[in-house]
Amino acid sequence: MQQIDTPVLIVGAGPTGMLLSLLLQRLGVASRIVERREGPQRAPAAHAINARTFEICRQAGVDMAAIDAASIDPRDGGAVHWVTRLGGEVLGSLPYERQRDDAALASSPTPLRNLSQHRFEPILLDALRAAGAGEPGWQQRWTSATEDADGVTSVIADGASGATCAVRSRFLVGADGAGSPVRKWTGIAQEGPEQLQSFVMIHLAADLRPLVADRPGVLFFVCDPGCGGVFVAHDIDREWVFMHAFDPASEPASSYDAERCLAIARRAMARDDMPLEVRTVSTWHMTCQVAERYREGRVLLAGDAAHRFPPTGGLGLNTGAADAHNLAWKLAAVLRGGAPEALLDTYQQERRPVARYNAEQSLANAMRLLEIPQALGVSTDAAESRRAYAQVLADPARRAALGEAIAHQAEHFDMLGLQLGYAYDEGALVRDGEPVAAVENTVRAYVPSSRAGARLPHGWVRGAGGRCSTLDLIGLDGPTLLVGPDGGAWRDAAREVDAGLRCVALGDDVADPDAWWTSVAGLPPDGALLVRPDQHVAFRSRGPAGDPVATLRCALAAVSCSAAARGAAA
């Protein structure tokens, strides 16, 4: 059997797998992706790409102009509506995230946009090719593996020819989706409910702007109990999805052929004369599970292989992107010999709590949505549901109660705090012991923080190349030391500890016209921040240290989980 050698084998060419490969390539580490599909995603799937994922793309060198061109204009995708039927009466509306809110735009250089996964993946693929990472191995199925002290040998089957080959890698990453064969092979169990509800996804080619011209949006919840479901506008003028709940225990998925699905979609519209074409029909099952661990020896899990959320909140793809960001620099540090394998243990330590929190929030969003059918009087009795629905629409008081139930969904569609404000409490960092700022709603409210574990807050500064984000100051190839305008002692310490350590002085190397250092980062002129390659703060000093050389050396050791850091901690 032919054997191929690669430092990292990635199973799965979805956004998580491709971002991981791209980041590794930027770090000088070769990887190989195998994917059982014939190519990138063709049908719509995830559609909300949040600011943090775009920040990761920006650092990885993805073409952000292509991202902008492929994304839905916020004027089309900036609202969620509850309607009698699509094109019928709008019963209530909410903003979809703060895509045009000045405060939200000030929090990130790359605000959330609706960008369908089947348009996002080709952009990532172009970035992989441009970076020289090579083409993923399409139609290649990972079948099994054996692990030893030095690496993993995987058996890969070619989907076209049936031929098999062996791929030898130092590490194996399962980014192979919710049904992850890699996860199953490791024996890693999942925690949480396996099935909450099942849906038929009806993918439509249609220009439905005539139905929504005066109230465009990205999600339209159809409230009529005779044709309930959710329309997702992946492109108002050409591409939609209708999500229709079904019970696989009482009717087979195969009964949903194109003709039946076309009729289902038409019933949910206020007009029956709209040209529609059913492109694809598929089924999926809503779950809420997180893997009990993310690492088994030399095998690591990322993306949907490690966590499966309800789609309510759009957190699945975005959590996977942050997994890749966290894991890439750690794998590179270990493979290049700059860190022990213990550094990889911090991947689970840091990312799993985030996944659990995101799973809980996604499930809470899904459960809260049930308040709408409850306010409409919907039950398992179809005839009674229709009567109750008509009564609600005819009764101003019950309509007001429905409006309150819709208003109560606001958190579901406004999660900037969750998307940008998560922080690692322990891991490859030096805990600074300061209490976390009290926030009334951590899901909605984002409060920038420079504390250890947090994402470096965004702010606009000006360097030799012009205006840039503070996030742009952070290199992928190692930690970056940011120092205040009076941080000369820290700069001297950086030169003594590691001549190659990237050090940026605010007010010297880059201009800080908005006083980001003091007003947002909250640091004095002689303070310092050590920021990891994934743009999370590893160490913060609110002033000069008694021995800045020893302090910085200890902080760098903590980032790499070296013996020096463990000794200092002891």
C-alpha positions in Angstrom: 0.0 0.0 0.0 1.3 3.4 -0.9 2.2 5.6 2.1 2.1 9.4 2.1 3.7 11.4 4.9 2.5 14.7 6.3 2.9 16.4 9.7 -0.9 16.9 10.1 -3.7 15.0 8.5 -7.0 16.8 8.6 -10.2 14.8 7.9 -12.9 17.2 6.6 -12.7 20.1 4.2 -15.4 22.2 5.7 -14.7 25.7 7.1 -13.0 24.3 10.2 -10.7 22.0 8.3 -9.8 24.5 5.6 -9.1 27.3 8.1 -6.9 25.0 10.1 -4.9 23.9 7.0 -4.6 27.6 5.9 -3.4 28.7 9.3 -0.9 25.9 9.5 0.4 26.7 6.0 0.9 30.4 7.1 2.9 29.0 10.0 5.1 26.9 7.7 3.6 23.6 8.7 2.4 21.3 5.9 -0.9 19.5 6.2 -3.1 17.3 4.1 -6.9 17.4 3.9 -9.1 14.4 2.9 -12.8 14.9 2.3 -15.4 12.4 1.2 -17.4 15.1 -0.8 -16.6 15.7 -4.4 -15.9 19.4 -3.7 -17.0 22.4 -1.6 -20.5 22.6 -0.2 -23.1 23.1 -2.9 -26.3 23.6 -1.1 -26.9 26.2 1.6 -26.1 25.3 5.2 -24.8 27.8 7.8 -25.3 31.4 6.8 -24.3 33.7 9.7 -20.5 34.3 9.9 -19.8 36.4 12.9 -17.1 39.1 13.5 -14.7 36.8 15.2 -14.6 34.3 12.3 -14.0 37.1 9.9 -11.2 38.4 12.1 -9.6 35.0 11.9 -10.0 34.9 8.2 -8.4 38.4 8.0 -5.3 37.2 10.0 -5.1 34.0 7.8 -4.9 36.1 4.6 -8.3 35.3 3.2 -9.5 37.7 0.5 -11.7 40.0 2.5 -12.9 41.8 -0.7 -14.3 38.5 -1.9 -15.9 38.0 1.5 -17.6 41.4 1.2 -18.7 40.8 -2.3 -20.3 37.4 -1.5 -22.0 38.5 1.7 -25.6 39.6 1.9 -26.1 43.4 2.1 -27.2 44.3 5.7 -30.2 46.1 4.1 -31.4 42.7 2.9 -30.2 40.5 5.7 -30.6 42.8 8.7 -34.0 41.7 10.1 -36.0 38.6 11.3 -39.7 38.5 10.7 -42.7 36.5 12.0 -45.3 36.3 9.3 -48.6 34.7 8.7 -47.1 33.4 5.4 -44.3 34.6 3.3 -45.6 37.8 1.7 -48.5 38.0 4.1 -48.9 40.0 7.2 -45.8 40.7 9.3 -46.7 39.9 12.9 -43.5 41.1 14.4 -39.8 41.8 13.6 -36.4 42.1 15.2 -33.0 43.3 14.0 -30.7 40.4 13.0 -27.6 41.2 15.0 -26.2 44.8 14.9 -24.9 44.8 11.3 -25.4 48.5 10.9 -25.0 49.6 14.5 -22.1 52.0 15.1 -21.2 50.5 18.5 -21.0 47.0 17.0 -18.9 48.2 14.1 -16.5 49.9 16.5 -16.0 46.5 18.2 -14.5 44.7 15.2 -12.9 45.5 11.9 -15.0 42.8 10.3 -18.7 42.9 11.5 -21.0 39.9 11.2 -22.5 39.3 7.8 -24.8 36.7 6.3 -22.6 34.6 4.1 -23.9 31.2 3.1 -21.5 28.3 3.7 -21.7 27.2 0.1 -20.3 30.6 -0.9 -17.8 30.8 2.0 -16.1 27.5 1.3 -15.0 28.4 -2.2 -13.4 31.6 -0.9 -11.5 29.5 1.7 -10.5 27.1 -1.0 -9.1 29.9 -3.1 -7.1 31.1 -0.1 -5.7 27.6 0.4 -4.5 27.5 -3.2 -3.0 31.0 -3.1 -1.1 30.0 0.1 0.4 26.9 -1.6 -1.4 24.5 0.7 -2.5 22.3 -2.1 -5.9 21.0 -3.1 -7.9 19.0 -0.5 -8.2 15.3 -1.4 -11.7 15.2 -2.7 -13.7 12.0 -2.7 -11.2 10.5 -0.2 -12.7 8.7 2.7 -10.9 8.2 6.0 -11.6 4.6 7.0 -9.4 3.7 10.0 -6.1 4.4 11.7 -3.5 2.9 14.1 -1.6 5.0 16.5 1.9 4.6 18.0 4.2 6.6 20.1 5.4 8.7 17.1 2.3 9.2 15.0 -0.8 8.0 13.4 -1.2 5.9 10.3 -4.6 6.4 8.6 -6.1 4.3 5.8 -7.7 6.4 3.1 -10.0 5.0 0.4 -10.5 6.8 -2.9 -14.2 7.2 -3.6 -13.8 7.0 -7.4 -11.4 4.1 -7.8 -11.8 2.3 -4.5 -8.0 2.2 -4.1 -6.5 2.7 -0.6 -3.4 4.4 0.6 -1.8 5.0 4.0 -1.2 8.5 5.3 1.4 8.8 8.1 1.1 11.9 10.2 2.4 13.2 13.5 -1.1 14.3 14.4 -4.6 13.6 13.1 -7.4 16.1 13.4 -11.0 15.1 13.0 -12.9 18.0 11.5 -15.3 15.6 9.8 -18.6 16.9 10.9 -21.4 15.8 13.2 -21.2 12.1 12.4 -17.4 12.2 12.7 -15.9 8.7 11.9 -12.7 9.9 13.6 -14.5 10.7 16.8 -16.3 7.4 16.8 -12.9 5.6 16.2 -11.4 7.2 19.2 -14.3 6.1 21.4 -14.9 9.7 22.6 -18.4 9.9 23.8 -20.7 13.0 23.5 -22.6 14.7 26.3 -26.1 16.1 25.7 -29.3 15.2 23.9 -28.7 13.3 20.7 -31.9 14.4 18.9 -34.2 17.3 19.7 -36.2 17.6 16.4 -35.9 16.6 12.7 -36.3 18.8 9.7 -36.6 18.6 5.9 -34.5 21.3 4.2 -36.0 22.4 0.9 -33.5 24.2 -1.2 -35.3 26.6 -3.6 -34.1 28.5 -6.7 -36.5 31.5 -6.6 -36.7 35.3 -6.8 -39.0 36.0 -3.9 -38.3 39.7 -3.6 -41.9 40.5 -4.8 -43.1 38.9 -1.5 -40.7 40.7 0.8 -39.8 43.9 -1.0 -41.1 46.2 1.7 -39.8 44.1 4.6 -36.6 42.3 3.5 -34.8 40.0 6.0 -32.8 36.8 6.4 -35.3 34.7 8.4 -39.1 34.5 8.0 -40.9 32.4 10.6 -44.2 31.3 9.1 -46.8 31.2 11.9 -49.8 29.7 10.2 -50.1 26.3 11.9 -51.2 24.7 8.6 -47.9 25.5 6.9 -45.4 26.4 9.6 -41.7 26.5 9.1 -38.8 28.9 8.5 -37.7 30.6 5.3 -34.0 31.4 5.1 -33.1 34.0 2.5 -29.6 33.0 1.3 -30.2 35.5 -1.5 -33.6 37.2 -1.8 -33.4 37.4 -5.6 -32.3 33.8 -6.3 -31.8 31.3 -3.5 -33.9 30.3 -0.5 -34.3 27.4 2.0 -37.5 26.4 3.7 -37.1 24.4 6.9 -40.1 22.1 7.6 -40.3 20.0 10.7 -41.1 16.3 10.3 -41.2 13.2 12.5 -39.0 10.4 11.1 -40.8 7.9 13.4 -44.1 8.4 11.6 -43.0 9.2 8.0 -39.8 8.2 6.1 -37.5 11.0 4.8 -37.8 9.4 1.3 -41.5 10.5 1.2 -40.3 14.1 0.8 -39.7 14.1 -2.9 -39.4 17.3 -5.0 -43.0 17.4 -5.9 -44.2 17.2 -2.3 -41.6 19.7 -1.1 -42.6 22.2 -3.8 -46.2 22.0 -2.5 -45.1 22.4 1.1 -43.1 25.6 0.2 -46.0 27.0 -1.9 -48.5 26.5 1.0 -46.2 28.7 3.2 -46.4 31.6 0.7 -49.2 34.2 0.4 -49.1 33.9 -3.4 -49.2 30.7 -5.4 -47.9 32.2 -8.6 -44.2 32.6 -7.7 -41.8 30.6 -10.0 -40.0 28.0 -7.8 -37.5 25.3 -8.5 -36.6 22.7 -5.9 -32.9 22.2 -6.2 -32.1 19.7 -3.4 -34.0 18.1 -0.5 -32.2 16.8 2.6 -33.0 16.0 6.2 -31.2 16.8 9.3 -31.6 16.3 13.0 -31.1 19.0 15.6 -28.9 18.0 18.5 -27.0 19.6 21.4 -23.9 17.7 22.2 -20.3 18.4 23.2 -17.5 15.7 23.1 -16.4 14.7 26.5 -12.8 15.4 25.5 -11.1 16.9 22.5 -7.9 14.9 22.5 -7.1 11.2 22.5 -3.3 10.8 22.2 -2.3 12.2 18.8 -5.9 12.6 17.6 -7.7 15.9 18.1 -11.3 16.9 17.3 -12.5 20.3 16.0 -15.6 21.9 14.7 -18.8 19.8 14.5 -16.8 16.7 15.3 -16.3 18.2 18.7 -19.6 19.9 19.2 -23.1 19.9 17.7 -25.5 22.8 18.4 -29.0 23.7 17.5 -28.8 26.2 14.6 -30.5 28.9 16.8 -27.8 31.4 17.0 -25.5 30.3 14.2 -22.8 29.3 16.5 -21.6 26.0 15.0 -19.5 27.1 12.1 -18.2 30.1 14.1 -17.2 28.0 17.1 -15.3 25.6 14.7 -13.4 28.5 13.2 -12.2 29.6 16.6 -11.2 25.9 17.3 -9.0 26.0 14.3 -7.5 29.3 15.4 -6.7 28.0 18.8 -5.3 24.7 17.6 -3.2 25.8 14.7 -0.5 27.8 16.5 -0.2 25.1 19.2 0.3 22.3 16.7 2.9 24.4 14.9 4.7 25.2 18.1 4.9 21.5 19.0 5.8 20.3 15.5 8.6 22.9 15.3 10.0 21.9 18.7 9.3 25.1 20.5 6.8 23.6 22.9 6.1 20.3 24.5 3.0 18.2 23.6 1.5 19.3 26.9 0.6 22.6 25.1 -2.0 20.6 23.1 -3.8 19.8 26.4 -4.7 23.5 26.7 -6.7 23.2 23.5 -9.5 21.3 25.2 -8.9 23.2 28.4 -9.7 26.5 26.6 -12.1 25.5 23.9 -14.4 23.0 25.5 -15.9 25.4 28.1 -16.7 27.8 25.2 -18.4 25.1 23.3 -20.5 24.1 26.3 -21.6 27.7 26.9 -22.4 28.1 23.2 -24.4 24.8 23.3 -26.4 26.0 26.3 -27.1 29.3 24.6 -28.2 27.7 21.4 -30.5 25.3 23.2 -31.9 28.2 25.3 -32.6 30.1 22.0 -34.4 27.1 20.6 -36.5 26.6 23.7 -37.4 30.3 23.9 -38.7 30.2 20.3 -41.4 27.8 21.5 -43.0 30.8 23.2 -44.3 31.9 19.8 -46.4 28.9 19.0 -47.6 28.9 22.6 -48.8 32.5 22.2 -50.6 31.4 19.0 -52.3 28.5 20.8 -50.7 25.9 18.6 -51.0 22.3 19.9 -50.8 18.8 18.5 -54.5 19.0 17.5 -54.4 20.5 14.0 -58.0 21.7 13.9 -57.8 23.3 17.4 -54.5 25.0 16.4 -56.2 26.6 13.4 -59.1 27.9 15.6 -56.7 29.2 18.2 -54.5 30.9 15.6 -57.6 32.7 14.1 -58.7 33.8 17.5 -55.3 35.3 18.3 -55.2 37.3 15.1 -58.7 38.6 15.8 -58.0 39.6 19.5 -55.9 42.7 20.1 -55.0 41.6 23.6 -53.8 38.2 22.4 -51.9 39.9 19.5 -50.2 42.1 22.2 -49.1 38.9 24.0 -47.8 37.5 20.8 -45.8 40.7 20.3 -44.3 40.3 23.8 -43.3 36.7 22.9 -41.6 37.9 19.8 -39.8 40.8 21.6 -38.5 38.2 24.1 -36.5 36.6 21.3 -34.2 39.6 21.0 -31.3 38.0 22.7 -31.3 35.1 20.2 -30.6 37.6 17.4 -28.2 39.9 19.3 -25.2 38.0 20.7 -22.2 40.3 20.2 -21.1 39.7 23.8 -21.0 36.0 23.3 -19.3 36.2 20.0 -16.5 38.6 21.0 -16.4 38.5 24.8 -15.6 34.9 25.6 -12.3 34.5 27.5 -10.2 31.6 28.6 -10.0 31.2 32.4 -7.0 28.8 32.3 -4.7 27.3 29.8 -1.7 28.7 28.0 -1.7 32.0 29.8 -0.9 33.8 33.1 -4.0 34.5 35.1 -3.9 38.0 36.4 -6.4 37.5 39.3 -8.5 40.5 38.6 -12.3 40.1 38.8 -14.3 40.1 35.6 -16.2 43.3 35.0 -19.9 42.9 35.9 -22.1 42.8 32.8 -25.9 42.6 33.0 -26.2 40.4 29.9 -23.0 38.7 28.8 -24.7 37.3 25.7 -25.7 40.7 24.3 -23.3 43.2 25.8 -19.7 43.2 24.7 -17.3 45.0 27.1 -13.8 45.1 25.8 -11.2 43.7 28.2 -7.5 43.3 28.1 -7.5 40.7 30.9 -5.5 37.5 30.4 -7.6 35.0 28.3 -9.7 37.6 26.5 -9.6 38.4 22.9 -7.4 41.5 22.3 -9.9 44.4 22.0 -10.1 46.0 18.6 -9.2 49.6 18.1 -7.9 51.7 15.2 -4.2 52.7 15.2 -1.9 53.9 12.5 1.4 52.4 11.5 3.8 52.7 8.6 1.2 51.0 6.3 -1.6 53.3 7.3 -4.7 52.7 9.5 -5.1 49.2 10.9 -6.8 47.3 13.7 -4.9 46.5 16.9 -5.7 42.9 15.9 -3.5 43.4 12.8 -0.5 44.0 15.1 -0.6 40.4 16.2 1.5 38.0 14.2 0.7 34.3 13.6 4.3 33.1 14.0 4.6 33.7 17.8 3.6 35.9 20.7 3.5 39.6 20.3 4.4 42.0 23.2 2.4 45.3 23.1 3.8 48.0 25.4 2.7 51.5 26.2 4.5 54.7 25.3 6.5 54.6 28.5 7.2 50.8 28.3 10.9 51.1 27.5 11.8 48.6 30.3 9.5 46.0 28.7 11.1 46.6 25.3 14.6 46.1 26.8 13.4 42.9 28.5 12.0 41.6 25.2 15.3 42.1 23.5 17.1 40.3 26.3 14.7 37.4 26.6 14.2 36.7 22.9 15.7 38.8 20.2 13.1 37.5 17.8 10.1 38.4 19.9 7.8 40.8 18.1 7.4 44.0 20.2 5.1 46.9 19.3 5.1 50.1 21.2 1.9 52.2 21.2 2.7 55.8 20.4 6.1 54.9 19.0 5.9 52.0 16.5 2.2 52.8 15.8 0.2 56.0 16.5 -2.7 55.7 18.8 -4.9 58.7 17.9 -7.9 57.4 19.8 -6.0 56.6 23.0 -6.9 52.9 22.6 -4.2 51.8 25.0 -5.6 53.8 28.0 -9.3 54.1 27.1 -10.0 50.5 25.7 -7.2 48.3 26.9 -7.3 50.2 30.2 -3.6 50.2 30.7 -1.1 52.9 32.0 1.7 54.2 29.7 4.2 51.8 31.3 2.0 48.7 31.1 2.3 45.7 28.8 0.3 42.9 27.1 1.7 39.6 25.8 -0.7 38.4 23.1 -0.7 34.9 21.6 -0.9 34.2 17.9 -4.6 33.6 18.2 -5.1 37.2 19.4 -5.9 36.2 22.9 -4.1 38.0 25.8 -1.7 35.7 27.6 -0.3 38.1 30.1 -1.1 41.6 31.3 0.9 44.0 33.4 -0.6 47.2 34.7 2.8 48.8 35.2 6.5 48.1 35.4 7.6 44.8 36.9 10.4 44.6 39.5 12.2 42.3 37.2 10.7 42.6 33.8 13.1 40.1 32.3 12.2 37.3 34.7 8.5 38.3 34.4 8.5 38.2 30.6 10.4 35.0 30.5 7.9 33.3 32.8 5.0 34.6 30.7 6.5 33.3 27.5 7.0 29.9 29.2 3.4 29.9 30.2 2.3 30.4 26.6 4.4 27.4 25.5 3.6 25.3 28.6 7.3 24.7 29.0 8.9 23.2 32.1 10.0 26.7 33.1 6.3 27.7 33.4 5.4 24.7 35.4 8.3 25.3 37.7 7.3 29.0 38.1 3.7 28.0 38.8 4.8 25.5 41.4 
